Amino acid sequence: MKKVDLTTQLAGVKLKNPVITSSGTYGFGEEYAPFYDPALLGGITVKGITPLPRLGNPVPRIAETPSGMLNSVGLENPGLEEFLRTYLPRLEKIGTAVIVNISGFSLEDYALMASSLPENSCISALEVNISCPNIQHGGMAFGTDPRSAEEVIKVTRKHTRLPLIAKLSPNVTDIVEIAKAVSGGGADIISLINTLLGMRIDLKTRKPVLANTMGGLSGPAVLPVALRMVYQVYKAVDLPIIGMGGISNWQDAVEFMLAGASAVSIGTANFVDPLAPLEIVNGLEEYCRREGYDSIQELVGLAHS
């Protein structure tokens, strides 16, 4: 049987295959170990970390929607100190690339996070979250203004030599403008998209379903928007792209790679089928074999030809 090269390079970060997991949907990797070995994936992105522990938003903070889900978790996490003490040592044993998602409410927060996460560890890259729609300040506030987006990446860049992934919000008028800004700020990789802002209303209570009123919409419903943005950014910015947003199967993943993504990140699909990322890896390999491609990276950007 013909062997397909699935390895992927993202700004010096080598992945054994282009399938990684999205922050907030895969815990710290160990939660999915009962289903399969996370080392079979190209990489995992851990739950978003903030300088101090966060309990997150009040409940209810998850709601189902047609073809997707709303979440308003609000960056619940154990905080930087506990992550370094408890979770990072466990991640050293996971056997695949580890991406740490960092969030903050000020430039100083991002500087602290970047300087505190060790460069000589299992951490392959930092994903700078400037796009979270579920918190009251910071987060998306940085990601919707080009100058703020560039500034937060610049500050983070000054405090680490680890590759930086800028995670972009789709809740903007011009995604290309934001992508160019983070590129100018020193980002090495771009991941897009984060969730779209949405809400639902309960017909019995006549109140918003989520306690936080609004939350982030993810799942298959957002795929066409995400695909369009990946396509646009690939044409405009010369940085590798991690595509995400509604990817549920290998067919979706192929579309993202054809649009310009060098790797794909699986999020909401993990809640529907814990085996989805592994099935996508296998599907990508079989697709390349069937279509006559020797390397998965031959697919990247073909829709632009």
MARMI-739711 format. One record per residue (C-alpha): residue number from 1; residue in three letters; chain; x, y, z. Coordinates in steps of 0.1 Angstrom, whole numbers, plus 5000, padded with zeros to 4 digits. Example, Ala and Ser with C-alpha at 12.3 -4.5 7.8 and 13.67 -1.06 7.14 Angstrom:
R  num  residuo  cadena    xx    yy    zz
R    1      ALA       A  5123  4955  5078
R    2      SER       A  5137  4989  5071
//
This chain:
R  num  residuo  cadena    xx    yy    zz
R    1      MET       A  5000  5000  5000
R    2      LYS       A  5013  5034  4990
R    3      LYS       A  5026  5054  5020
R    4      VAL       A  5015  5090  5023
R    5      ASP       A  5037  5116  5041
R    6      LEU       A  5014  5133  5066
R    7      THR       A  5040  5154  5084
R    8      THR       A  5034  5191  5086
R    9      GLN       A  5056  5220  5094
R   10      LEU       A  5042  5252  5111
R   11      ALA       A  5069  5278  5115
R   12      GLY       A  5094  5252  5127
R   13      VAL       A  5069  5232  5147
R   14      LYS       A  5069  5197  5132
R   15      LEU       A  5036  5178  5134
R   16      LYS       A  5034  5140  5126
R   17      ASN       A  5001  5148  5109
R   18      PRO       A  4980  5180  5103
R   19      VAL       A  4953  5172  5128
R   20      ILE       A  4953  5190  5162
R   21      THR       A  4926  5197  5188
R   22      SER       A  4911  5230  5196
R   23      SER       A  4915  5248  5230
R   24      GLY       A  4886  5243  5254
R   25      THR       A  4874  5211  5237
R   26      TYR       A  4901  5186  5247
R   27      GLY       A  4910  5195  5283
R   28      PHE       A  4946  5187  5288
R   29      GLY       A  4947  5157  5266
R   30      GLU       A  4945  5131  5294
R   31      GLU       A  4907  5133  5294
R   32      TYR       A  4906  5116  5260
R   33      ALA       A  4933  5090  5267
R   34      PRO       A  4906  5063  5276
R   35      PHE       A  4894  5066  5239
R   36      TYR       A  4927  5065  5221
R   37      ASP       A  4963  5076  5225
R   38      PRO       A  4965  5114  5219
R   39      ALA       A  5001  5108  5206
R   40      LEU       A  4984  5096  5174
R   41      LEU       A  4974  5132  5166
R   42      GLY       A  4996  5159  5152
R   43      GLY       A  4992  5179  5184
R   44      ILE       A  4968  5190  5211
R   45      THR       A  4959  5225  5222
R   46      VAL       A  4953  5227  5259
R   47      LYS       A  4924  5245  5277
R   48      GLY       A  4930  5282  5277
R   49      ILE       A  4952  5294  5307
R   50      THR       A  4949  5328  5324
R   51      PRO       A  4973  5343  5350
R   52      LEU       A  4949  5336  5379
R   53      PRO       A  4924  5307  5383
R   54      ARG       A  4889  5313  5369
R   55      LEU       A  4856  5297  5377
R   56      GLY       A  4841  5309  5344
R   57      ASN       A  4807  5323  5338
R   58      PRO       A  4775  5313  5357
R   59      VAL       A  4754  5284  5344
R   60      PRO       A  4737  5276  5322
R   61      ARG       A  4766  5282  5298
R   62      ILE       A  4761  5256  5271
R   63      ALA       A  4732  5255  5247
R   64      GLU       A  4725  5233  5216
R   65      THR       A  4716  5250  5183
R   66      PRO       A  4707  5237  5149
R   67      SER       A  4740  5223  5135
R   68      GLY       A  4761  5235  5164
R   69      MET       A  4764  5247  5200
R   70      LEU       A  4767  5279  5220
R   71      ASN       A  4792  5281  5248
R   72      SER       A  4797  5308  5274
R   73      VAL       A  4821  5289  5296
R   74      GLY       A  4842  5320  5302
R   75      LEU       A  4877  5306  5303
R   76      GLU       A  4873  5284  5334
R   77      ASN       A  4908  5271  5341
R   78      PRO       A  4932  5263  5370
R   79      GLY       A  4954  5294  5364
R   80      LEU       A  4991  5297  5355
R   81      GLU       A  5006  5285  5387
R   82      GLU       A  4986  5253  5390
R   83      PHE       A  4991  5246  5353
R   84      LEU       A  5029  5248  5357
R   85      ARG       A  5029  5228  5389
R   86      THR       A  5004  5200  5380
R   87      TYR       A  4995  5199  5343
R   88      LEU       A  5027  5207  5325
R   89      PRO       A  5046  5177  5340
R   90      ARG       A  5019  5154  5328
R   91      LEU       A  5020  5169  5293
R   92      GLU       A  5057  5161  5291
R   93      LYS       A  5046  5125  5287
R   94      ILE       A  5019  5130  5261
R   95      GLY       A  5040  5122  5230
R   96      THR       A  5028  5148  5206
R   97      ALA       A  5031  5186  5200
R   98      VAL       A  5016  5206  5228
R   99      ILE       A  5002  5241  5221
R  100      VAL       A  4993  5262  5252
R  101      ASN       A  4965  5287  5247
R  102      ILE       A  4970  5318  5267
R  103      SER       A  4944  5345  5275
R  104      GLY       A  4945  5378  5294
R  105      PHE       A  4927  5410  5303
R  106      SER       A  4956  5434  5298
R  107      LEU       A  4989  5436  5279
R  108      GLU       A  5007  5429  5312
R  109      ASP       A  4988  5396  5315
R  110      TYR       A  5000  5384  5281
R  111      ALA       A  5036  5394  5289
R  112      LEU       A  5034  5375  5322
R  113      MET       A  5020  5344  5305
R  114      ALA       A  5046  5344  5278
R  115      SER       A  5075  5349  5301
R  116      SER       A  5063  5323  5326
R  117      LEU       A  5058  5294  5302
R  118      PRO       A  5092  5275  5298
R  119      GLU       A  5108  5274  5264
R  120      ASN       A  5128  5243  5273
R  121      SER       A  5097  5220  5278
R  122      CYS       A  5072  5200  5258
R  123      ILE       A  5055  5233  5248
R  124      SER       A  5058  5236  5210
R  125      ALA       A  5040  5269  5206
R  126      LEU       A  5018  5294  5223
R  127      GLU       A  4983  5302  5209
R  128      VAL       A  4975  5338  5218
R  129      ASN       A  4938  5340  5223
R  130      ILE       A  4927  5375  5213
R  131      SER       A  4893  5363  5202
R  132      CYS       A  4872  5350  5231
R  133      PRO       A  4836  5363  5229
R  134      ASN       A  4826  5349  5264
R  135      ILE       A  4844  5373  5288
R  136      GLN       A  4835  5409  5297
R  137      HIS       A  4868  5426  5290
R  138      GLY       A  4900  5417  5273
R  139      GLY       A  4899  5387  5249
R  140      MET       A  4879  5397  5219
R  141      ALA       A  4884  5434  5226
R  142      PHE       A  4920  5429  5215
R  143      GLY       A  4911  5408  5185
R  144      THR       A  4885  5431  5168
R  145      ASP       A  4908  5461  5164
R  146      PRO       A  4939  5458  5142
R  147      ARG       A  4961  5481  5163
R  148      SER       A  4952  5463  5196
R  149      ALA       A  4957  5429  5179
R  150      GLU       A  4991  5439  5167
R  151      GLU       A  5001  5454  5200
R  152      VAL       A  4992  5423  5221
R  153      ILE       A  5012  5401  5197
R  154      LYS       A  5042  5425  5199
R  155      VAL       A  5041  5424  5237
R  156      THR       A  5039  5386  5238
R  157      ARG       A  5066  5383  5212
R  158      LYS       A  5090  5403  5234
R  159      HIS       A  5087  5378  5262
R  160      THR       A  5092  5344  5245
R  161      ARG       A  5111  5327  5218
R  162      LEU       A  5084  5301  5214
R  163      PRO       A  5064  5302  5181
R  164      LEU       A  5033  5324  5184
R  165      ILE       A  4999  5314  5170
R  166      ALA       A  4975  5343  5168
R  167      LYS       A  4939  5330  5172
R  168      LEU       A  4916  5353  5154
R  169      SER       A  4880  5363  5159
R  170      PRO       A  4854  5361  5130
R  171      ASN       A  4834  5388  5147
R  172      VAL       A  4851  5415  5126
R  173      THR       A  4844  5434  5094
R  174      ASP       A  4876  5425  5076
R  175      ILE       A  4895  5394  5087
R  176      VAL       A  4924  5402  5064
R  177      GLU       A  4931  5435  5081
R  178      ILE       A  4934  5417  5115
R  179      ALA       A  4956  5390  5100
R  180      LYS       A  4979  5415  5085
R  181      ALA       A  4981  5433  5118
R  182      VAL       A  4991  5402  5138
R  183      SER       A  5016  5393  5111
R  184      GLY       A  5032  5427  5116
R  185      GLY       A  5032  5422  5153
R  186      GLY       A  5054  5391  5150
R  187      ALA       A  5029  5362  5149
R  188      ASP       A  5044  5330  5133
R  189      ILE       A  5012  5312  5127
R  190      ILE       A  4975  5322  5124
R  191      SER       A  4946  5301  5137
R  192      LEU       A  4911  5309  5126
R  193      ILE       A  4883  5310  5133
R  194      ASN       A  4872  5312  5169
R  195      THR       A  4835  5312  5176
R  196      LEU       A  4809  5335  5162
R  197      LEU       A  4788  5355  5187
R  198      GLY       A  4753  5342  5191
R  199      MET       A  4724  5336  5214
R  200      ARG       A  4691  5317  5220
R  201      ILE       A  4659  5326  5239
R  202      ASP       A  4638  5301  5260
R  203      LEU       A  4602  5303  5248
R  204      LYS       A  4589  5294  5283
R  205      THR       A  4609  5318  5304
R  206      ARG       A  4611  5343  5276
R  207      LYS       A  4647  5349  5287
R  208      PRO       A  4681  5342  5271
R  209      VAL       A  4691  5305  5274
R  210      LEU       A  4726  5314  5285
R  211      ALA       A  4732  5331  5319
R  212      ASN       A  4757  5353  5301
R  213      THR       A  4730  5361  5274
R  214      MET       A  4754  5356  5245
R  215      GLY       A  4780  5330  5237
R  216      GLY       A  4802  5316  5210
R  217      LEU       A  4786  5296  5182
R  218      SER       A  4806  5266  5170
R  219      GLY       A  4800  5234  5150
R  220      PRO       A  4790  5227  5114
R  221      ALA       A  4769  5258  5111
R  222      VAL       A  4800  5281  5111
R  223      LEU       A  4821  5260  5086
R  224      PRO       A  4813  5281  5055
R  225      VAL       A  4823  5313  5073
R  226      ALA       A  4855  5298  5086
R  227      LEU       A  4864  5283  5052
R  228      ARG       A  4859  5317  5036
R  229      MET       A  4881  5334  5061
R  230      VAL       A  4909  5309  5057
R  231      TYR       A  4907  5313  5019
R  232      GLN       A  4909  5351  5022
R  233      VAL       A  4938  5351  5047
R  234      TYR       A  4958  5326  5027
R  235      LYS       A  4957  5349  4997
R  236      ALA       A  4967  5380  5018
R  237      VAL       A  4992  5369  5044
R  238      ASP       A  5023  5347  5041
R  239      LEU       A  5020  5328  5073
R  240      PRO       A  5010  5292  5079
R  241      ILE       A  4973  5288  5089
R  242      ILE       A  4956  5264  5113
R  243      GLY       A  4920  5261  5100
R  244      MET       A  4892  5255  5124
R  245      GLY       A  4854  5260  5126
R  246      GLY       A  4829  5232  5122
R  247      ILE       A  4853  5205  5110
R  248      SER       A  4835  5172  5117
R  249      ASN       A  4850  5148  5092
R  250      TRP       A  4879  5143  5068
R  251      GLN       A  4859  5158  5040
R  252      ASP       A  4857  5191  5059
R  253      ALA       A  4894  5189  5067
R  254      VAL       A  4903  5185  5030
R  255      GLU       A  4882  5216  5022
R  256      PHE       A  4902  5237  5047
R  257      MET       A  4935  5225  5034
R  258      LEU       A  4925  5232  4998
R  259      ALA       A  4915  5267  5010
R  260      GLY       A  4950  5273  5024
R  261      ALA       A  4952  5257  5059
R  262      SER       A  4984  5238  5066
R  263      ALA       A  4968  5221  5096
R  264      VAL       A  4933  5217  5109
R  265      SER       A  4920  5219  5145
R  266      ILE       A  4890  5198  5157
R  267      GLY       A  4868  5214  5184
R  268      THR       A  4831  5208  5188
R  269      ALA       A  4833  5174  5170
R  270      ASN       A  4851  5161  5200
R  271      PHE       A  4819  5164  5221
R  272      VAL       A  4799  5145  5194
R  273      ASP       A  4824  5118  5187
R  274      PRO       A  4856  5115  5208
R  275      LEU       A  4872  5095  5180
R  276      ALA       A  4866  5123  5154
R  277      PRO       A  4902  5136  5153
R  278      LEU       A  4917  5101  5148
R  279      GLU       A  4891  5093  5121
R  280      ILE       A  4900  5125  5103
R  281      VAL       A  4937  5116  5103
R  282      ASN       A  4929  5083  5087
R  283      GLY       A  4905  5099  5062
R  284      LEU       A  4931  5124  5051
R  285      GLU       A  4956  5097  5045
R  286      GLU       A  4932  5076  5025
R  287      TYR       A  4921  5106  5004
R  288      CYS       A  4957  5114  4995
R  289      ARG       A  4963  5078  4986
R  290      ARG       A  4932  5076  4964
R  291      GLU       A  4939  5109  4947
R  292      GLY       A  4976  5102  4941
R  293      TYR       A  4992  5127  4964
R  294      ASP       A  5025  5116  4981
R  295      SER       A  5023  5143  5008
R  296      ILE       A  4994  5159  5026
R  297      GLN       A  5010  5193  5021
R  298      GLU       A  5004  5190  4984
R  299      LEU       A  4967  5199  4991
R  300      VAL       A  4975  5232  5008
R  301      GLY       A  4960  5261  4988
R  302      LEU       A  4950  5241  4957
R  303      ALA       A  4917  5259  4955
R  304      HIS       A  4936  5290  4946
R  305      SER       A  4952  5274  4915
//
